[in-house]
Amino acid sequence: MSPESHDETPNGSGRFTVEEVDSAPTPPRARVEDAPAESAGDKLERKKDYLEGFLSQKPADASAGEPGGALYEAVIAALRDIFDPEIPVNIYDLGLIYGVEVSNEASVAVTMTLTTPHCPVAESMPGEVELRVSSVPGVRDAEVNLVWDPPWDPAKMSDEARLELGML
């Protein structure tokens, strides 16, 4: 077949060439046998290098108060140290923390809920969260907002929490 010329735009300013063919050769398939020989140690070292670099990489432009930032992550770590007294899972992985906001002035606002409004720690848990978050180095002050809407349900739990409770 001979190449044909077609207009790319309605006004004819751009042109391209189309070549129509009846068939094209199929490219060869990659085969495992064609791969370069690599020892088990080499494979492990390659995987280790990849994971070390991936896991140690931090977001380049995250400010301290944004996810990935030092202060934000320190607040999340403090929340992960608080456990529900009835369930052996921390309140962050349990899904009780709905939001963490860190201002430019290092004020932290935590929005959270409890498993039920009649939870035995309904009076003490928000105070403990406020105390723990305000004790994080670099936090100026902390405020805890206890909300009931949307209500907590087990779908809010992390996979780690589900695994810990035998729900996976």
Secondary structure per residue as TSV (DSSP state, phi and psi in degrees):
chain	resnum	aa	ss	phi	psi
A	1	M	-	360.0	151.0
A	2	S	-	-97.2	148.3
A	3	P	-	-63.4	143.6
A	4	E	E	-117.5	153.1
A	5	S	E	-108.6	133.5
A	6	H	E	-129.6	152.1
A	7	D	E	-79.2	135.6
A	8	E	S	-89.1	-33.5
A	9	T	S	-120.6	157.6
A	10	P	T	-59.5	-31.6
A	11	N	T	-86.8	-2.0
A	12	G	S	80.6	13.7
A	13	S	-	-75.0	-31.7
A	14	G	-	-110.0	140.6
A	15	R	E	-133.2	148.7
A	16	F	E	-143.8	163.4
A	17	T	E	-110.8	135.7
A	18	V	E	-117.6	129.8
A	19	E	-	-112.7	122.1
A	20	E	-	-96.3	132.9
A	21	V	-	-127.7	154.8
A	22	D	S	-79.2	-35.9
A	23	S	-	-157.0	161.8
A	24	A	-	-134.2	147.1
A	25	P	-	-66.0	142.8
A	26	T	-	-75.7	129.8
A	27	P	-	-68.2	151.4
A	28	P	-	-67.7	147.2
A	29	R	-	-83.6	148.2
A	30	A	-	-73.8	138.2
A	31	R	-	-121.1	144.7
A	32	V	G	-60.6	-36.7
A	33	E	G	-63.2	-24.8
A	34	D	G	-80.9	-11.6
A	35	A	S	-69.7	147.0
A	36	P	-	-65.7	146.0
A	37	A	-	-66.7	133.9
A	38	E	-	-141.3	129.2
A	39	S	-	-74.9	163.8
A	40	A	H	-61.1	-37.5
A	41	G	H	-63.6	-40.7
A	42	D	H	-63.2	-42.3
A	43	K	H	-62.6	-45.4
A	44	L	H	-62.8	-43.0
A	45	E	H	-63.6	-40.5
A	46	R	H	-63.4	-44.9
A	47	K	H	-65.3	-41.3
A	48	K	H	-62.7	-45.2
A	49	D	H	-60.5	-42.6
A	50	Y	H	-63.4	-47.8
A	51	L	H	-67.3	-40.5
A	52	E	H	-60.5	-44.3
A	53	G	H	-66.7	-41.0
A	54	F	H	-67.1	-46.0
A	55	L	H	-73.5	-28.0
A	56	S	H	-87.0	-11.0
A	57	Q	-	-72.0	130.5
A	58	K	-	-110.1	152.7
A	59	P	-	-57.7	136.4
A	60	A	T	-69.7	-39.4
A	61	D	T	-117.1	24.0
A	62	A	-	-78.8	125.4
A	63	S	-	-75.9	167.6
A	64	A	T	-58.1	-32.8
A	65	G	T	-92.6	0.9
A	66	E	S	-99.9	158.5
A	67	P	T	-53.2	130.4
A	68	G	T	97.4	-18.6
A	69	G	S	-78.9	156.9
A	70	A	H	-60.5	-47.7
A	71	L	H	-68.3	-44.0
A	72	Y	H	-58.4	-48.1
A	73	E	H	-66.1	-32.4
A	74	A	H	-67.9	-37.1
A	75	V	H	-65.2	-44.5
A	76	I	H	-61.3	-40.9
A	77	A	H	-62.1	-39.3
A	78	A	H	-65.5	-38.9
A	79	L	H	-66.7	-32.3
A	80	R	T	-73.7	-10.2
A	81	D	T	-89.3	-4.5
A	82	I	-	-100.4	122.8
A	83	F	B	-109.3	144.2
A	84	D	-	-68.1	129.9
A	85	P	S	-67.0	-21.7
A	86	E	S	-96.7	-19.6
A	87	I	S	-126.0	129.0
A	88	P	S	-77.5	50.2
A	89	V	S	-136.8	144.2
A	90	N	B	-70.4	157.3
A	91	I	T	-68.1	-25.3
A	92	Y	T	-70.8	-50.8
A	93	D	T	-70.6	-23.8
A	94	L	T	-71.3	-16.2
A	95	G	T	89.2	17.3
A	96	L	-	-81.7	-16.4
A	97	I	E	-93.9	114.8
A	98	Y	E	-91.0	-24.9
A	99	G	E	-168.2	148.7
A	100	V	E	-131.7	120.7
A	101	E	E	-120.6	128.2
A	102	V	E	-116.8	120.4
A	103	S	-	-79.9	169.5
A	104	N	T	-63.4	-23.1
A	105	E	T	-91.3	9.2
A	106	A	S	71.9	25.0
A	107	S	E	-87.0	136.0
A	108	V	E	-115.4	131.5
A	109	A	E	-118.1	122.3
A	110	V	E	-110.8	125.7
A	111	T	E	-103.7	124.8
A	112	M	E	-143.4	169.9
A	113	T	-	-136.1	-177.7
A	114	L	-	-126.5	167.2
A	115	T	S	-61.7	-36.6
A	116	T	-	-147.9	157.1
A	117	P	T	-63.1	-23.0
A	118	H	T	-96.3	18.3
A	119	C	-	-59.0	136.9
A	120	P	T	-60.8	-22.4
A	121	V	T	-102.0	18.8
A	122	A	T	-58.0	-33.1
A	123	E	T	-86.2	-32.1
A	124	S	T	-95.2	-30.2
A	125	M	H	-61.7	-47.4
A	126	P	H	-59.3	-36.0
A	127	G	H	-66.4	-40.0
A	128	E	H	-65.8	-41.0
A	129	V	H	-61.8	-45.6
A	130	E	H	-61.0	-44.0
A	131	L	H	-63.2	-47.2
A	132	R	H	-65.5	-43.2
A	133	V	H	-67.7	-41.0
A	134	S	H	-70.2	-16.2
A	135	S	T	-87.2	-3.7
A	136	V	S	-69.0	128.5
A	137	P	T	-57.1	128.6
A	138	G	T	102.1	-14.9
A	139	V	-	-84.3	126.4
A	140	R	-	-76.7	-51.1
A	141	D	E	-154.8	162.6
A	142	A	E	-131.7	145.8
A	143	E	E	-134.1	136.5
A	144	V	E	-115.9	126.0
A	145	N	E	-108.4	114.2
A	146	L	E	-91.6	121.9
A	147	V	-	-123.5	157.4
A	148	W	-	-118.1	-3.3
A	149	D	S	-126.3	119.5
A	150	P	S	-77.1	149.0
A	151	P	-	-67.6	149.8
A	152	W	-	-70.3	144.3
A	153	D	-	-146.1	162.1
A	154	P	G	-59.7	-18.3
A	155	A	G	-66.6	-18.0
A	156	K	G	-81.1	-8.7
A	157	M	S	-73.8	148.8
A	158	S	-	-74.9	164.9
A	159	D	H	-62.1	-34.8
A	160	E	H	-62.0	-41.7
A	161	A	H	-66.6	-42.5
A	162	R	H	-61.6	-41.4
A	163	L	H	-63.1	-44.8
A	164	E	H	-60.0	-35.9
A	165	L	T	-91.9	3.7
A	166	G	T	72.6	26.8
A	167	M	-	-96.9	0.1
A	168	L	-	-101.5	360.0
